[in-house]
Amino acid sequence: MEELIKQINIYYPLSDESISLLLNICSEEKFEKNTLLLEEGMMSRYYYFLKSGLIGYYNTDENGNTAYKIFFEENSFVASTSAVITHEPSKFSMIALEDCEVIKYPVNAYRELFHQHLDIALFQIHYLEKNWVVKKEPLEISLKYETAKTRYLALMENQSLFKRLKQHHIASYLGVTPTQLSRIRKELNQ
């Protein structure tokens, strides 16, 4: 739980009281590879802090094709944020792409805490601003204006993540078929 608090304090420092209250609603859980943490169409019941492993966040179209939106590595906060905020079923699934260890905390209990404790609310605001606004904006722009090859090269820059992904995850994330991804890789290797 120490790493959870360390990561929270990067965004906004919590008081001892808030730390104690937050830890009281937390529990640890392990998920084996390919286990769904949240299924598309279900209500989001937990926030997660990823201690180890890799989680994929994706949705599925009517033909069963998956489109990965984001991948979460260690020390990440993971949730279907829009589903939590709107109180609607998630439009995305979250899956363990590797064996994972998480700290989970219930959505409702956590939201009560940040309504009652300013420091927890400020952590949440700072986290959302940095990760779901500032960090996400360049990705949205790149999806609209950059080629799959350029996006592939950008993904390669994060070697710790890139090396952990299967080719079908990368293709799905880029919005291309595995054949198109093979062509991109072949072109880059020449």
N, C-alpha and C positions, 0 to 999 in steps of 0.2 A: 504493500500500500504506500510505501515511502516514495516510489517513483511516480505514482499517481499525484501525490501532493506536490512533488517537485515540479512536475509538468504543469499543474494548475497554477502554481506560484510564478511560473514564467509569464503567464498572461496577466494575473492579478493576485497579489498575496492574500491568503485567507487568514483570518484570526484563528486562534487556538480553538475557540468555541465552534466556529464554522467547520474546521477540520474534524473535530470530534463528531459533530452532527452528521457530516457527510460520510465519515467512515462507518458510522452506525447503520447506514442504509446500504453499504457496499458488501458484496460477496464475491468470492473468486470462483471461476469455473473454467473448465478445459473443454475445448471442442476439437474433435478429430477432423482431419482433412475432409473436405466435401460436406461438412455439416452446415445446414442453414441456420444462421442466427436469427434471421427474419425472412419470411416469405412474402413476396409481392402479394398485395391484397389483404394482408393481415395488419392488425394494429401494432404499432411499435410500443413495446412494453418496457424496454430497457435502453439505457445508454451504456456504452462499453468503453473501457480503457484497455487498449491492446498491450499486454505485457510482452507477449512473444507470438510470432507467427505472422500471417499475412491474410487479410480479409479483402474480398472483392465485393463491390457494390454495383449491381447490374439490374437491368430490366429485360423482359422477354417480350418479343412481339407475337402476333397471332400465329405465326408460322413456327414458333419455338426457337427463334434465333435470339441469342443473348447479345446485349450491348453493354459493355462495362463502362461505367462512368468514372470510377475512381478506384484506386487500390490503397489500402491502409497498411502501413508498416508499424513496427513496434513504437510504443509511446504515442500512439494516435488515439484521439477520441473518436468513437464510431457510433453513429446513430442515423436513423432515417429522419433527419432534422425537419424536413418539410412536413412529414407525416405527424411528427410530434406537435409541431406548431399548429397545424390545421385540424388536429384531432380526427384525421381521416386515415383509412387504410393506406399502407405504404405502396408507392408505385415502383419500388425497388426491392430487390432481395439482397441479403448480405450472406456471403458464404465464406467459410474457412477454406482458403486455398492451400493452407498448410495447417498442421496441428497448431492450435492456438491456446494461449492462456490469457484470460481476460479478467478484469475487475468489472462487475456489472452493478448498476444501481437503477432502481425502478424509476421510470419517467415521472410518475405522479408524485412520489416522495421527493424526488430531486427538485421538481418544479415548485413544490411547496417551500422547500428550503430557499430557493433563490427568490421567492416572493417575500420571504421573511428576513433574509440576511443580505444586506447590500453588497458585501464583498463577494458572495457567491454569484449574485446577479451580475456584478461587474466582471467577474471572471467569464461568465457565459457571454456577455456582450463582447468583450475583447476577443474571446475565442472565435465567435461567429464572424466578427468583423475581419479578422486576419485570415481565417480559413475558408469562409464561405462567401466572402466578398472580394477582398484584395487578392487572395491566391487563386480564386476561381475565375476572375475576370479575364486574365490572359488566356486561360484555357478556352473559354467561350469564344474569344476573338480568334484564336488559332483554329478552332473547329470550323469557323465560318470562312476564314481567308487563307489558311495554309494548306498545302498539299499533305497527303498521308505520309509522303517521304519526309517532309519537314517535321511533322509531328512525331514520326518514328525516331528521327535524330534527336529531337528534344527529349523523348522518353529514354533514349540511350544514355543521356547525360546523367540520369540517376541510376548508376550502375548497380547499386545495392538492391534496388527494386527490379531493374531490368533483368538481371540474372536469375531472379526468382520466378519470373513469369513464363508460362507456357506460350508457345507461338499462337495458339488459338485465343488466348487471353489478349495478347498484343493486337492481333487482327481485329478482334471485337472492339477493343478500346479505340483503335484507329478508325473503325467504321469501314473496314475493307474485308474482303474474303481472304482465306488462307492462301489462295493462289496469288492474289494481288500482293499480299505480304511477301511471298516468296520472290516475286518479281522485284519488289523494292529491295529486298536483301541481296538478291543477285546483282542488281545494278550498283548497289553500294560496295559490293565486294570486288567489282571490276576495277 
